[in-house]
């Protein structure tokens, strides 16, 4: 059971300093900290707290939201302080209109490397790989799609954005806190490691000669997605098997999050993960 709520009346109170101007703080290094926003993500954080790589440090809630999320707050241990405040104080703290009124400061324990994530996968596995994914909405949607279609992990290269950014985490509806994932390393090193671990490495591109639905199912598959707009580098497409999602003429490509959802669905369906 979380601790009894503590009322905050001053936006400059040092106890809620980590929540101050969170929109700007999301753009700089956070030393292993992240902001979870909204009831859905808070609930996932409560489920994840202390069981893996994520723990809650403190929680800030609008006074008029407290009673409605009491069941979620009760899932946190007593050493996690819960602060409540008025809408005016909340907005002054966050720096914008915080209409959701639910924030938590999370802390990341030592994150696993890609090698560790890959080593923990089973004999049958589906992995989504992001190369140069820079849009936070797309990153969050990728995690949501991967979770929905039974993927086992998400691997991001060093040039991809951090999925623990507040917006990415919110768009993922907390999936970032559920799904095993790693971020770091070069595209070549990640894909070589997956190939060496027996994965069928499939690159998604409108230029692929093989249609996604014609791809033979494999026990281990890694779906590789490129950056928004430019897609995957030519060297990656040349080194690994490119496949395309068949579509009507007149449009060159799909949004990366949409393409990821379609591809993960097809791969999950072909291997019996869903049905």
C-alpha positions in Angstrom: 0.0 0.0 0.0 1.4 3.4 -1.0 2.0 6.0 1.7 -0.7 8.5 2.7 -0.8 11.4 0.3 1.2 14.6 1.0 -0.3 17.9 -0.1 1.9 20.2 -2.2 0.9 23.8 -2.2 4.1 25.4 -3.7 5.3 24.5 -7.3 8.8 25.2 -6.0 8.6 22.5 -3.3 11.9 20.6 -3.7 10.1 17.3 -3.1 8.5 17.5 -6.6 11.5 19.1 -8.3 11.9 16.2 -10.8 8.5 16.9 -12.2 9.2 20.6 -12.9 9.2 21.6 -16.6 9.0 18.0 -17.7 8.4 18.9 -21.4 11.9 20.5 -21.6 13.6 17.8 -19.4 12.5 15.1 -21.8 15.0 16.5 -24.3 18.1 16.1 -22.1 19.8 13.3 -20.3 17.9 12.1 -17.3 20.4 9.9 -15.4 18.3 6.8 -15.5 15.0 8.6 -14.7 11.8 8.8 -16.7 8.3 10.3 -16.4 5.3 8.0 -16.6 2.1 10.0 -17.5 -1.5 8.9 -17.2 -3.5 6.3 -15.3 -2.8 3.5 -17.8 1.0 3.9 -17.7 0.9 4.3 -13.9 -0.9 1.0 -13.6 1.7 -0.8 -15.7 4.5 0.8 -13.7 2.8 -0.5 -10.5 2.8 -4.0 -12.0 6.5 -3.6 -13.0 7.7 -2.0 -9.8 10.5 -4.0 -8.2 10.1 -7.0 -10.5 12.6 -6.1 -13.2 14.4 -3.0 -14.5 11.9 -0.4 -13.5 10.9 1.1 -10.1 8.7 4.0 -9.1 10.5 6.8 -7.2 7.6 9.1 -6.4 4.1 10.0 -7.7 2.3 13.3 -8.2 -1.5 13.4 -8.7 -4.2 16.0 -8.9 -6.3 16.2 -5.8 -9.5 15.5 -7.7 -8.0 12.4 -9.3 -6.7 10.7 -6.2 -9.8 8.9 -5.1 -10.4 7.5 -8.6 -6.9 5.9 -8.8 -6.7 4.7 -5.2 -6.7 1.1 -6.4 -3.6 1.8 -8.6 -1.8 3.7 -5.9 -2.4 0.9 -3.4 -0.3 -1.4 -5.5 2.9 0.6 -4.7 4.8 0.0 -1.5 4.7 2.5 1.4 8.2 3.8 0.6 6.9 5.4 -2.6 5.7 8.9 -1.6 2.4 10.1 -3.2 2.0 13.9 -3.5 -1.3 15.6 -4.4 -1.9 19.2 -5.5 -4.4 21.5 -7.1 -4.7 22.0 -10.9 -3.0 25.4 -10.7 0.0 24.0 -8.8 0.2 21.0 -11.1 0.3 23.2 -14.2 2.9 25.5 -12.7 5.1 22.4 -11.9 4.8 20.7 -15.3 4.9 24.0 -17.3 1.7 23.3 -19.3 -1.9 22.2 -18.8 -1.6 18.7 -17.2 -5.2 17.7 -17.8 -4.4 14.0 -17.2 -3.3 14.9 -13.7 -1.2 11.8 -13.1 2.6 11.7 -13.1 5.1 9.3 -11.7 8.9 9.5 -11.6 10.4 6.2 -12.6 13.9 4.9 -12.2 15.7 2.5 -14.5 18.0 -0.2 -13.1 20.9 -1.3 -15.2 19.6 -1.8 -18.7 20.4 -5.0 -20.6 22.6 -5.0 -23.6 21.3 -6.3 -27.0 23.5 -9.4 -26.5 21.8 -10.1 -23.2 18.3 -9.6 -24.6 19.0 -11.9 -27.6 20.6 -14.5 -25.3 17.4 -14.7 -23.2 15.1 -15.4 -26.2 13.6 -18.8 -26.7 14.0 -21.2 -29.6 11.1 -19.6 -31.3 11.2 -15.8 -31.2 9.9 -12.7 -32.9 12.0 -9.5 -32.5 11.3 -6.0 -33.8 14.5 -4.1 -34.7 14.5 -0.3 -35.1 17.3 1.5 -37.0 17.4 5.3 -36.7 13.8 5.6 -35.4 13.6 9.2 -34.2 10.0 10.0 -33.8 8.7 9.4 -30.3 5.1 8.7 -31.4 6.4 6.0 -33.8 8.6 4.5 -31.1 5.7 4.2 -28.7 3.5 2.8 -31.4 6.1 0.2 -32.3 6.2 -1.1 -28.7 2.4 -1.2 -28.6 2.3 -3.2 -31.8 5.0 -5.5 -30.7 3.2 -6.3 -27.5 -0.2 -6.7 -29.2 1.2 -9.2 -31.7 3.2 -11.3 -29.3 6.8 -10.2 -30.1 9.4 -11.3 -27.6 11.7 -8.2 -27.7 12.4 -4.9 -29.3 16.0 -3.9 -30.2 16.9 -0.3 -31.0 20.2 0.9 -32.4 22.1 3.8 -30.8 20.6 6.3 -33.3 17.0 5.6 -32.3 15.2 7.7 -29.7 14.8 6.6 -26.1 11.5 4.8 -25.7 11.4 6.1 -22.2 10.7 9.6 -23.3 7.4 10.7 -21.8 5.5 10.9 -25.1 6.8 7.5 -26.4 6.0 5.8 -23.1 2.5 7.3 -23.1 1.8 6.3 -26.8 3.0 2.8 -26.0 0.3 2.6 -23.2 3.0 1.3 -20.9 4.2 -1.4 -23.2 7.8 -0.1 -22.9 7.7 -1.2 -19.3 6.5 -4.7 -20.2 8.5 -5.7 -23.3 12.1 -6.8 -23.0 14.2 -4.3 -25.0 17.7 -2.8 -25.5 19.0 0.4 -27.1 22.5 0.8 -28.3 25.1 -0.4 -30.8 25.3 0.0 -34.6 22.8 -1.4 -37.0 25.4 -3.7 -38.5 26.5 -5.1 -35.2 22.9 -5.7 -34.0 21.8 -7.5 -37.2 25.0 -9.5 -37.4 24.3 -10.7 -33.8 20.8 -11.6 -34.6 21.8 -13.4 -37.8 24.5 -15.3 -35.8 21.8 -16.3 -33.3 19.8 -18.1 -36.0 17.3 -15.4 -36.8 15.8 -14.9 -40.2 16.6 -11.1 -40.6 13.9 -9.5 -42.6 14.2 -5.8 -43.7 11.0 -4.0 -44.4 11.1 -1.8 -47.5 8.8 -0.8 -50.4 11.7 -1.9 -52.7 11.6 -5.5 -51.5 11.1 -8.1 -54.2 9.4 -10.5 -51.8 5.9 -9.8 -50.6 5.6 -10.1 -46.8 2.8 -12.6 -47.1 5.0 -14.8 -49.3 7.8 -15.0 -46.7 8.3 -18.6 -45.4 7.8 -18.7 -41.7 10.8 -19.3 -39.5 11.2 -20.3 -35.9 13.2 -17.1 -35.2 12.5 -13.9 -37.1 13.9 -10.3 -36.7 11.8 -7.6 -38.4 14.0 -4.6 -39.2 12.4 -1.2 -39.6 14.1 2.0 -40.7 13.9 5.7 -40.0 10.9 7.8 -40.9 11.0 8.9 -44.5 14.4 7.6 -45.6 13.9 4.0 -44.5 16.7 1.6 -44.2 20.2 2.3 -45.6 21.1 0.6 -48.9 23.9 -1.4 -47.2 21.4 -3.0 -44.8 18.9 -3.8 -47.6 21.7 -5.4 -49.6 23.0 -7.5 -46.7 19.7 -8.9 -45.5 16.4 -10.0 -47.1 14.1 -7.1 -48.0 10.4 -7.7 -48.1 7.5 -5.3 -48.9 3.9 -4.9 -47.9 1.8 -5.0 -51.0 -0.2 -1.9 -51.5 -2.2 0.1 -54.0 -0.2 2.3 -56.5 0.1 6.0 -55.9 1.7 6.0 -52.5 5.4 5.1 -52.0 5.3 3.9 -48.5 3.5 3.6 -45.2 4.2 5.3 -41.9 6.7 3.2 -40.0 4.4 2.5 -37.1 1.6 1.4 -39.4 4.0 -0.8 -41.4 5.3 -2.3 -38.2 1.8 -3.2 -37.1 0.9 -4.9 -40.4 4.2 -6.8 -40.6 4.2 -8.0 -37.0 0.6 -9.1 -37.4 1.5 -11.1 -40.6 4.6 -12.7 -39.0 2.7 -13.5 -35.8 -0.2 -15.0 -37.8 2.1 -17.1 -40.0 3.9 -18.6 -37.0 0.8 -19.3 -34.9 1.4 -16.6 -32.3 -2.1 -15.3 -32.9 -5.1 -16.8 -34.6 
